[in-house]
Amino acid sequence: MTADQALTRAVQQRLHDLRGPTPAGAVLVARLVESFLTRAPAYLADLDDAVQRSDTDAVVRLAHGLGGVAGNLGAGPLAELCERLETAGPDEFDEIMGSLRLVYAGVHRVFRQMTPFAGESPSERSMIVQAGPEGSPAETR
């Protein structure tokens, strides 16, 4: 199993657990993933900036925030790298950030593949969520 496959499996399992059996759970998970896809790039840019400035306090705060969200959504490898940043010294920041950028790209790709409306703004879509077969959510445009 490749790293991407393992990540995909972990994310799918976590999102399935969060979703639960109701259509409302599916809507909640879709919103959480969309929020991550929308906000994480700014967090990553701010984290990069803090690393370049060797601003340890900002690195710890931003890494903790990004890692917490990543962990809650099943993106364990990203959460682990964020945790490493939280405890690292400035001399380790660049190396960890290089790995973090690569892992983030994979996480982003997995979330985009799993979310039919990812990356679209609310004005670009009209999503109707209805109960599908056996209570599963069905999303249409």
MOZILIN-V240756 format. One record per pair of residues at least 24 apart in sequence whose C-alpha atoms are under 8 Angstrom apart, sorted by the first residue. I is the first residue (numbers start at 1). J is the second residue. D is the distance in whole Angstrom. If there is no record, write none. Layout:
BEGIN
i=I j=J d=D
i=I j=J d=D
END
This chain:
BEGIN
i=4 j=106 d=7
i=4 j=110 d=8
i=7 j=75 d=7
i=7 j=76 d=8
i=7 j=77 d=8
i=7 j=107 d=7
i=7 j=110 d=8
i=8 j=110 d=6
i=10 j=74 d=6
i=10 j=75 d=7
i=10 j=76 d=8
i=11 j=73 d=6
i=11 j=74 d=4
i=11 j=75 d=6
i=12 j=74 d=8
i=13 j=74 d=8
i=14 j=72 d=8
i=14 j=73 d=6
i=14 j=74 d=5
i=15 j=73 d=6
i=15 j=74 d=7
i=21 j=135 d=7
i=21 j=136 d=7
i=22 j=135 d=7
i=22 j=136 d=7
i=22 j=137 d=8
i=23 j=129 d=7
i=23 j=130 d=7
i=23 j=131 d=6
i=23 j=135 d=7
i=23 j=136 d=6
i=23 j=137 d=5
i=26 j=137 d=7
i=27 j=129 d=8
i=30 j=115 d=7
i=33 j=73 d=8
i=33 j=111 d=7
i=33 j=115 d=7
i=33 j=118 d=8
i=34 j=115 d=8
i=34 j=117 d=8
i=34 j=118 d=6
i=34 j=119 d=7
i=36 j=69 d=8
i=37 j=108 d=7
i=37 j=111 d=8
i=37 j=112 d=8
i=37 j=118 d=7
i=37 j=119 d=7
i=38 j=119 d=7
i=40 j=66 d=7
i=48 j=97 d=7
i=51 j=90 d=7
i=51 j=93 d=6
i=51 j=94 d=7
i=54 j=90 d=6
i=54 j=93 d=8
i=56 j=89 d=8
i=56 j=90 d=7
i=59 j=85 d=7
i=59 j=86 d=7
i=60 j=85 d=7
i=60 j=86 d=4
i=60 j=87 d=8
i=61 j=86 d=8
i=75 j=107 d=7
i=77 j=103 d=7
i=78 j=103 d=6
i=78 j=104 d=6
i=78 j=107 d=8
END
